[in-house]
Amino acid sequence: MARMWTCSGLRWTPEGPVLVWDGGRVSALSWGQRVAFAVADGSARRCVGARGHACPVRAGVPGRSTGARCEECARLDRAHSVAADTLADDPRPYRVYLAWFGPGLVKVGITAAERGSARLLEQGAVCFSWLGTGPLMAARRTEELLRAALQVPDRIPYAEKRAVRAALPGTEDERASQVRELHARAVVLDGWPESLTREPCQPVDHVGRFGLFGVPAAFAHVVELVPGGAVSGELVAAAGPDLHLAVAGRGVVVVDTRLMTGWELAPLPSAVSAFTVPAREFTREQDGLF
């Protein structure tokens, strides 16, 4: 019987993306690598817990939940997040950024300075630039100022990010143009907190990091994993939590690794090539089963 593993999600390292498993084991990912696994037959998806602690009741969670947490664990996890505005006394410096995901999709956000660009990689930002650095609450006030003045959101659904990846401009200058334009408008606004230092526009492009150069456009994305379902394909790109897999006889399918968490997974034998989980084509409304 194959050994089962529980995935903790995708993490971006200086060397590239890695899949993290319970217990600390990691699997480095590289372009052209075969990614293949099966969901334990008859298994159920369980809550992944919160803040490093297991769910006390091992609650079941829906297959389509990207958070993989029960209501109580989700509440505890958010209560300790920067987004919840409950960490006003955090002494660490924070950075404000503009992130571009594709034509017309730009957001403003903040991240701890010590994390570098990790947050941007995790979100799937194709291009970004820093705007300023300062205390948490100053960064938060600046984020709110820019969101209102520039008419840009602080969150963009992953479905929208995936939809525009097939239409990315071909050069770094083109991809950075909207970031440069908004940065220029942002730094001359009144109302910036005095404790936040403004930074020059220096766009960083992630197309190379994500492996998106010359990759065929994805035609579908996985909706959920199911007991007994299998995934098999060649890794051609990765962005944010998404793996772009070339599936034999089908094309490129996006697998959101957040959907893998909470399931018991086993390696798929090299002789087996299967893709039997629900997936939806980007141009269709209904689910399809490969």
VENNOR-V233561 format. One record per residue. PHI is phi in radians with two decimals (none if undefined). OMEGA is omega in whole degrees, -180 to 180 (none if undefined). D_LAST is the distance of its C-alpha to the last C-alpha in Angstrom with 2 decimals. Layout:
((PHI:OMEGA:D_LAST) (PHI:OMEGA:D_LAST))
This chain:
((none:-177:25.85) (-1.16:178:24.08) (-1.25:-179:25.66) (-1.67:178:23.84) (-2.22:176:24.09) (-1.94:-176:23.92) (-1.41:177:22.97) (-1.77:177:25.47) (2.01:-179:23.60) (-1.72:177:24.05) (-2.25:178:27.64) (-1.71:179:29.20) (-2.05:177:32.14) (-1.01:-180:34.56) (-1.51:-179:32.78) (2.35:-178:29.30) (-1.34:176:26.39) (-2.39:171:26.19) (-1.54:-179:24.11) (-1.88:-178:26.62) (-2.08:177:26.60) (-0.94:-177:28.93) (1.68:176:32.23) (1.69:179:32.33) (-1.17:178:30.29) (-2.23:176:28.54) (-2.13:178:26.09) (-1.18:-178:26.95) (-2.00:178:24.23) (-2.50:-177:24.83) (-1.13:-178:23.23) (1.58:-180:21.67) (-1.29:175:21.20) (-1.40:174:18.27) (-1.98:-175:16.75) (-2.61:179:15.09) (-2.69:178:15.40) (-2.22:176:14.53) (-1.48:-179:15.55) (-0.96:180:18.42) (-1.14:179:17.75) (1.39:-179:19.86) (-1.47:177:20.66) (-2.27:178:21.23) (-1.42:-176:21.21) (-2.01:178:24.86) (-0.99:-178:26.95) (-1.54:179:27.76) (1.46:-176:31.34) (-2.53:174:33.50) (0.95:178:35.80) (1.46:-180:35.24) (-1.95:-180:35.91) (-1.19:176:33.63) (-1.15:-176:32.93) (-1.10:-178:35.84) (-1.99:-178:33.92) (0.82:-175:30.47) (-1.10:174:29.12) (-1.31:179:25.56) (-2.30:-179:23.62) (-1.09:180:20.63) (-1.12:-177:17.21) (-1.60:179:17.19) (-1.32:178:20.69) (-1.41:179:21.15) (-1.51:180:24.61) (0.94:178:23.81) (-2.21:173:27.37) (-1.27:-176:29.08) (-1.04:-177:31.51) (-1.21:180:34.53) (-1.19:177:33.14) (-1.11:179:31.75) (-1.13:180:35.26) (-1.14:-179:36.94) (-1.15:-178:34.75) (-1.23:-179:35.38) (-1.09:-179:39.07) (-1.90:-179:39.55) (-1.75:178:37.67) (-1.08:-177:39.36) (-1.09:-178:37.47) (-1.46:-180:39.26) (1.02:179:42.67) (-1.86:-176:44.05) (-2.02:-175:45.03) (-1.06:-178:47.91) (-1.64:178:50.03) (-1.09:-175:47.57) (-1.42:-176:49.96) (-1.24:173:47.41) (-1.29:179:47.28) (-2.15:180:44.26) (-2.09:175:42.99) (-1.70:-177:41.90) (-2.43:167:39.35) (-1.93:-179:37.69) (-2.12:-179:34.02) (-2.00:-176:32.18) (-1.97:-178:28.39) (2.73:-177:28.28) (-0.86:177:30.21) (1.43:-177:31.85) (-2.01:179:30.43) (-2.27:177:33.30) (-2.36:173:34.27) (-1.95:-179:37.27) (-2.78:177:37.18) (-2.32:177:39.14) (-2.67:177:38.67) (-1.08:-177:41.12) (-1.00:-177:42.94) (-1.16:-180:42.58) (-1.46:-179:38.80) (1.05:-178:39.13) (-1.62:-176:36.01) (-0.98:-179:33.60) (-1.08:180:32.86) (-1.21:176:32.00) (-1.14:-180:29.53) (-1.10:-180:27.94) (-1.47:-178:27.57) (1.43:179:26.10) (-1.19:-180:29.30) (-1.31:179:29.34) (-2.58:178:33.13) (-2.69:172:35.79) (-2.56:174:39.53) (-1.27:177:41.78) (-1.98:-179:44.15) (-3.04:-178:46.46) (-2.37:178:47.25) (3.11:179:49.17) (-1.07:-175:49.28) (-0.93:-175:46.31) (-1.19:175:47.84) (-1.17:178:49.05) (-1.12:179:45.58) (-1.13:178:44.19) (-1.12:179:46.89) (-1.16:177:46.15) (-1.01:-180:42.45) (-1.16:177:43.44) (-1.04:-176:46.01) (-1.22:179:43.64) (-1.03:-180:40.88) (-1.31:-175:43.43) (-1.27:-177:45.33) (-1.64:-179:42.47) (1.02:176:40.16) (-2.12:-179:37.25) (-1.41:172:35.14) (-1.81:176:35.00) (-2.56:176:31.28) (-2.33:180:28.27) (-1.04:-180:24.84) (-1.08:179:22.16) (-1.05:179:19.97) (-1.24:179:22.88) (-1.09:-180:23.29) (-1.10:-174:19.74) (-1.12:-176:20.19) (-1.69:-178:23.37) (-1.11:-179:22.55) (-1.35:-176:21.64) (-2.09:-179:25.14) (-1.24:175:27.39) (-1.03:-172:30.84) (-1.43:-177:31.63) (-2.09:178:34.71) (-1.10:180:35.76) (-1.05:179:38.60) (-1.14:-179:36.35) (-1.21:-178:34.01) (-1.59:-171:37.10) (-1.06:-178:38.95) (-1.23:177:37.93) (-1.12:179:38.59) (-1.09:-178:42.02) (-1.12:-180:42.88) (-1.25:177:42.07) (-1.06:-180:43.78) (-1.08:178:46.92) (-1.26:-175:46.98) (-1.22:-171:46.37) (-1.24:180:49.17) (-1.75:179:51.87) (-1.25:171:51.14) (-1.44:175:53.82) (1.78:176:53.11) (-1.17:176:51.64) (-1.06:-179:52.88) (-1.11:-177:55.70) (-1.42:-180:54.19) (-1.85:-179:51.07) (-1.51:179:51.55) (-1.32:-178:49.86) (-2.08:179:48.12) (-1.21:179:47.91) (-1.33:177:44.77) (-2.37:-176:43.13) (-1.01:176:39.49) (-2.01:-177:37.12) (-1.80:-177:34.03) (-1.88:-178:30.89) (-1.01:178:28.84) (-1.16:179:29.97) (-1.06:-178:29.37) (-1.44:-179:25.78) (1.28:-174:25.18) (-1.54:179:24.30) (-1.12:173:26.66) (1.14:-179:25.06) (-1.46:177:21.46) (-1.01:179:18.91) (-1.13:177:17.91) (-1.22:180:14.65) (-1.88:-178:12.52) (-2.73:175:10.49) (-2.38:-180:11.25) (-1.22:-179:10.12) (-1.53:-180:11.70) (-2.93:170:12.58) (-1.63:-178:12.42) (-2.41:178:12.80) (-0.96:-179:15.05) (1.45:-179:13.72) (-1.31:-179:10.52) (-2.31:176:10.31) (-2.27:179:10.22) (-2.66:178:11.56) (-3.07:179:12.83) (-1.66:-179:16.22) (-1.26:-180:18.02) (-1.92:179:19.38) (-2.91:175:20.75) (-2.64:179:21.32) (-2.58:-176:23.02) (1.06:178:24.24) (-1.57:-171:21.82) (-1.64:169:18.81) (-1.81:176:17.35) (-1.73:-176:15.98) (-1.93:173:13.81) (-1.45:-176:13.40) (-1.69:-176:10.20) (-0.93:176:11.20) (1.31:-177:10.54) (-2.11:-172:8.64) (2.22:-177:11.39) (-1.57:179:12.51) (-2.12:179:10.72) (-1.61:176:13.29) (-1.99:176:13.57) (-1.36:-175:16.59) (-1.15:176:18.45) (-1.15:177:20.26) (-1.33:-180:17.29) (-1.44:-176:17.79) (-1.19:178:21.39) (1.56:179:22.63) (-1.74:169:20.09) (-1.54:-175:21.16) (-2.09:178:19.16) (-2.29:177:19.74) (-1.04:177:19.38) (-1.59:-180:16.82) (-0.93:-176:18.97) (-1.05:-179:19.27) (-1.38:-177:18.54) (-1.82:176:15.04) (-2.18:-176:12.14) (-2.52:175:8.87) (-2.50:-170:6.17) (-2.21:175:5.48) (-2.07:-178:6.82) (-1.08:178:6.94) (-2.46:-178:7.23) (-2.06:175:9.59) (-1.24:-178:10.69) (-1.12:-177:14.35) (-1.73:-178:15.65) (-2.19:-180:14.24) (-1.60:-175:15.47) (-1.61:178:12.94) (-1.30:172:9.83) (-2.21:177:6.41) (-2.04:-179:3.79) (-1.30:none:0.00))
